[in-house]
Amino acid sequence: SSTYVVSLTVSMRDDVSKQSSSQMVISVGSLPLIARIKGSASRLQSTLSALALDARVSSDPDLDATADQGLAFKWACKRSDGISVSSQSCRDTTGALLSLGNSSTLHVAANKLPATTDAPYEFTVTVSKTGKSPATYTLSLTLVTQDIPNVELAVYGEFFRQADGSIKINANSVFKLDSTCSTNASKTQKWSTAQEVALTAPAFTVSTGGDSLIYTGEGSNALVAGASYLMTSSCTVVGAEETVVGSAEQVVVVNSPPAGVPCETCLVDGNDGAPCVKA
């Protein structure tokens, strides 16, 4: 962080002894680190599939996105009892403590973790850097024994990624959600929202296969300023014995327009004593 002092001195043109000065102190701080795990903040996955968590999307917002962020990573995993997070670290199917490592990505082999029961696993990544406070991000993972498709989301367009994984947009922004379903079987993909939003409205375009959702933004008013929306992509596979569904979620926060105290301008120079002209 740095501090700058800006001074302005005004004097009479014909008498410099008549002058007035003013100063403004400008303090420039640094932005906090952003910890993120690629994909949605909650995940449903099969124990038959390998788990891959990618925290390389974490960043130092004071640096250009293409520059080396210089971050250190530390992973943690805890089991929840449904009420509070247990102080015990996660254990694999043999009862041994789960090995996590300190790299930007975390990989857990298939059949390594037992299926969850009442509450999910909580995987947390902590990013740190000299001179800045650490930041954390937690992903909730539910594991089931049946083979289910893994769904991942990618966002494109006009948005700001927030620290909690949600995206913030303006009401007239244009953005696109792409969904990838990792199965070679015949599948059905569709989009839904937890709120009363008709994704069939002209403001939205859903691809023929259901793998992408586009919000056209301008003039649509389908998403209300100040509101939050949960967009869910689901992938359904109908098998000979059972039907399985995988899903991923993205929270979309619509920015509220700026508001403040009403103000007005008044032209006072050159009006020869006439009443103030307000605009």
Helices and strands as residue ranges (DSSP letters): E 2-11, E 19-28, E 42-46, E 51-54, E 72-80, E 85-89, E 105-108, E 121-129, E 132-144, E 151-157, E 160-161, E 167-169, E 175-181, E 188-193, E 204-206, E 212-215, E 228-238, E 243-254, E 266-267, E 277-278
